[in-house]
């Protein structure tokens, strides 16, 4: 009996292709639709990656939005991806290499409130892996734990010699409020010019995130697609 391959290759828009795991194919395909069909991160035109932009993808998972952003910013742009799950990171790296993208740097880290190590709680569908055990339990239960390296946003930017970032996408599975609270001072310095967040509303209040960003002087737009666990926030410093 032939052995089922672990990965299959699929064609994506923009002339891209990607490897996806045979396990969780339905969930992964929904993620592809979320990025390439519904474009939930880019519904506001000012948040669509542009030629020459520097983009930071926090929570890159298998790299689908990372690939899209890299294509949109072009050879003069630069995209940094951060993905803590070692299995997802390996596939994301394979996808970057498969598309011959030279304007991408992918890092096997979790964005944290401090630099060091932490536990990552992985669920049946690894796209819901989180630094918050309560979130992983909420999303179906913890199947395993792995120890991952964490890095602060300030250390990440400084280590890459990035004075500022044109767009940061933040999808950290319930940990978004902790990240924002830990980086209020950095956000006030306008080193992040635009921020799009996926808010996991079963654990995190979208209104709490909006209030935090508005209190530091940012303009905020909420997109609520009426999904059970998700909302999206677009934000940038007020002019």
C-alpha positions in Angstrom: 0.0 0.0 0.0 1.5 3.4 -1.0 2.5 5.8 1.8 0.4 9.0 1.8 2.7 12.0 1.2 3.0 14.4 4.1 2.8 17.5 1.9 1.1 18.4 -1.4 1.7 21.4 -3.6 -1.0 23.8 -4.6 -1.1 26.8 -6.9 -1.9 30.2 -5.5 -2.7 33.6 -7.0 0.0 36.0 -8.0 2.0 33.2 -9.6 2.7 31.7 -6.2 2.7 28.0 -5.1 2.8 26.4 -1.7 3.2 23.1 0.0 0.5 22.3 2.5 0.2 19.4 5.0 -2.1 16.5 4.1 -3.4 16.6 7.7 -5.8 19.5 8.4 -6.2 20.1 4.6 -9.7 21.6 5.1 -8.6 24.1 7.8 -5.5 25.1 5.8 -7.6 25.7 2.7 -9.9 28.0 4.7 -6.8 29.9 5.7 -5.8 30.2 2.0 -9.3 31.6 1.2 -9.1 34.0 4.1 -5.8 35.4 2.7 -6.2 35.3 -1.1 -10.0 35.3 -1.6 -11.5 37.3 1.3 -8.3 39.4 1.8 -9.3 40.0 5.4 -6.0 41.8 6.1 -6.3 44.1 3.2 -9.9 45.4 3.1 -8.7 49.0 3.7 -6.6 50.2 0.7 -4.0 51.8 2.9 -3.1 48.4 4.4 -2.4 46.6 1.2 1.4 46.1 0.9 3.0 48.4 -1.6 6.1 48.3 -3.7 9.2 49.0 -1.6 7.5 48.5 1.8 9.0 46.9 4.8 6.5 44.4 6.2 6.5 42.3 9.4 4.3 39.2 9.5 3.9 38.1 13.1 2.3 34.6 13.2 3.3 33.6 9.7 2.0 30.0 10.1 2.6 28.2 6.8 3.6 31.5 5.1 0.6 32.2 2.8 0.3 35.9 3.7 4.1 36.2 3.8 4.3 35.0 0.2 1.5 37.4 -0.8 3.2 40.3 0.9 6.6 39.5 -0.6 5.1 39.5 -4.1 3.3 42.8 -3.5 6.3 44.7 -2.1 8.6 43.6 -4.9 12.3 43.2 -5.0 12.8 46.7 -3.5 10.7 45.7 -0.4 11.5 43.4 2.5 9.2 41.0 4.5 10.1 39.5 7.9 8.1 36.5 9.0 8.0 35.3 12.6 6.6 31.8 13.3 7.2 29.9 16.6 5.8 26.5 15.8 8.8 24.5 14.4 6.7 22.3 12.1 4.8 25.3 10.6 8.1 27.2 10.3 9.7 24.4 8.3 6.8 24.4 5.8 6.8 28.2 5.6 10.5 28.2 4.9 10.0 25.5 2.2 7.3 27.8 0.7 9.6 30.8 0.6 12.3 28.7 -1.1 9.9 27.1 -3.5 8.9 30.6 -4.8 12.5 31.8 -5.0 11.8 34.8 -2.8 14.9 36.7 -2.0 13.2 39.6 -0.2 12.0 37.5 2.8 13.6 36.7 6.2 11.8 34.0 8.2 12.5 33.6 11.9 11.6 30.7 14.2 10.5 32.8 17.2 7.4 33.8 19.0 6.9 37.5 19.6 6.8 37.8 23.3 6.6 40.4 26.1 10.2 39.5 26.9 13.0 37.7 25.2 13.8 34.2 26.4 11.9 30.9 26.1 8.3 29.9 26.6 5.8 27.1 26.1 3.8 27.0 22.9 0.6 25.0 23.2 -0.3 23.2 20.0 -3.9 22.1 19.2 -5.1 19.5 16.8 -5.1 22.2 14.1 -1.7 23.8 14.6 -2.9 27.1 13.2 -4.4 27.7 16.6 -1.1 27.1 18.5 -0.7 29.8 21.2 1.5 31.0 24.1 -1.8 31.1 26.1 -2.8 27.7 27.3 -6.3 29.0 27.9 -6.7 29.9 24.2 -5.4 26.5 23.1 -7.9 24.8 25.5 -10.7 27.0 24.1 -9.8 26.1 20.6 -10.1 22.3 21.1 -7.5 21.4 23.7 -3.8 21.0 23.9 -2.3 18.1 22.0 1.3 18.8 22.8 3.7 21.5 24.1 7.0 22.7 22.7 9.5 25.0 24.0 10.1 28.0 21.8 12.3 31.1 21.7 10.7 34.4 22.3 11.8 37.9 21.2 10.4 41.3 22.0 9.3 43.6 19.2 11.9 46.2 20.0 14.7 43.6 20.0 13.4 42.2 16.7 13.4 45.6 15.0 16.8 46.5 16.4 18.4 43.2 15.5 17.3 43.6 11.9 18.3 47.3 11.9 14.8 48.3 11.0 14.1 51.9 12.1 10.5 51.5 11.2 8.0 49.1 9.5 5.5 50.2 7.0 3.0 47.4 7.9 2.8 44.9 10.7 0.4 42.0 10.7 -0.3 40.5 14.1 -1.9 37.1 14.4 -0.8 35.6 17.7 -3.8 33.5 18.7 -5.2 35.2 21.7 -2.0 36.9 22.8 -2.5 40.2 21.0 -3.5 42.4 23.9 -0.4 41.3 25.9 1.8 42.1 22.9 0.3 45.6 22.5 0.4 46.4 26.2 4.1 45.5 26.3 4.8 47.7 23.3 2.9 50.9 24.0 6.0 53.0 24.2 7.4 51.6 20.9 4.0 52.2 19.2 4.0 55.8 20.4 7.4 56.3 18.7 5.6 55.5 15.4 8.1 52.7 14.5 5.1 50.8 13.3 3.4 52.9 10.6 0.4 50.5 10.1 -1.0 47.6 12.1 -3.5 45.0 11.1 -4.6 42.6 13.8 -6.6 39.4 13.8 -8.5 39.5 17.1 -9.5 36.2 18.6 -12.7 37.4 20.2 -13.5 34.3 22.3 -10.5 35.2 24.4 -9.7 38.9 23.7 -12.0 41.9 23.6 -11.8 43.8 20.3 -13.0 46.9 22.2 -10.2 46.6 24.7 -7.6 46.6 21.9 -9.3 49.5 20.2 -9.3 51.5 23.4 -5.6 50.8 24.0 -4.7 52.0 20.5 -6.9 55.0 20.6 -5.4 56.1 23.9 -2.0 56.2 22.4 -3.2 58.4 19.6 -4.0 55.9 16.8 -6.9 55.9 14.3 -8.7 52.5 14.5 -11.1 50.7 12.1 -12.9 47.5 13.2 -13.9 44.9 10.6 -16.3 42.3 12.1 -17.1 39.6 9.6 -19.5 37.9 12.0 -17.3 34.9 12.4 -17.5 32.9 15.6 -13.9 33.7 16.8 -12.5 36.5 14.6 -12.5 40.2 14.1 -9.9 42.4 12.4 -8.6 45.7 13.4 -6.8 48.2 11.1 -4.8 50.9 13.0 -2.2 53.6 12.3 -0.9 56.7 14.1 -3.3 59.6 13.7 -2.0 62.4 11.5 
